[in-house]
Amino acid sequence: MDSYSFTNDWFKARIQSLWSQLLSRVKPTTLLEIGSYEGASACFLIEFLGATSPIELHCVDTWEGSLEHKAVGDDMAAVEQRFHANIAIARGKAANPVDLVVHKGRSDEVLAHLIVEGKRNHFDFVYVDGSHQAPDVLVDAALAFKLVRVGGVIAFDDYLWTEKLPSGRDPLRCPKPAIDAFVNLFFHKVRVLNAPLTQLYVQKLAD
């Protein structure tokens, strides 16, 4: 079987072309993904970057689902199974070796452990796409900053995403306030590369 099993084409339709341009400039070989779901973004990283060089990819997810997944009753066990099946297909397609590490757990705990294990300033590219809750996103952003090397890039997903609630929008239940706070607080240490509405990319300038 060589075809992926994704339940939506959001990444391919909206993000893939943006990443093709970004990654062609950055040329990362050490990567960290926070929030993997079915593996669409991870599979693209493996195929696109693995075509030209060996890569090291760390994927972090609880596969328990966020509030919005639970609200619609997503079968997260099936999502996790699809992730592993899709990743296996991608690794089979990669022209170069892929050192894949899957961390099943909370991002704050996993990222803290990576720092303790010596991965500070280790990654060329970090993708923040875990929880959509602003406090969680801010923690992920701060830890991602410690893990990405100077000159590396942090990509934030769902920059303008908002949850549809009966009471209206809740500023604590969307990523944008946390991403803005991170960029403002780290103003002298990062620069915004691009903000194509759906995502926002920053480059680390200094520790």
Buried (B, 14 or more C-beta within 10 A) or exposed (E): EEEBBBEEEBBBEBBBEBBEEBBEEBEBBBBBBBBBBBBBBBBBBBBBBBEEEEBBBBBBBBBBBBEBBEEEEBEBEEBBBBBEBBBEBBBEBBEEEBEBEBBEBBBBEBBBEBBEEEBBBBBBBBBBBBBBBBEBBBBBBBBBBBBBBEEBBBBBBBBEEBBEEEEEEEEEBBBBBBBBBBBEBBEEBBEEBBBBEBBBBBBBEEE
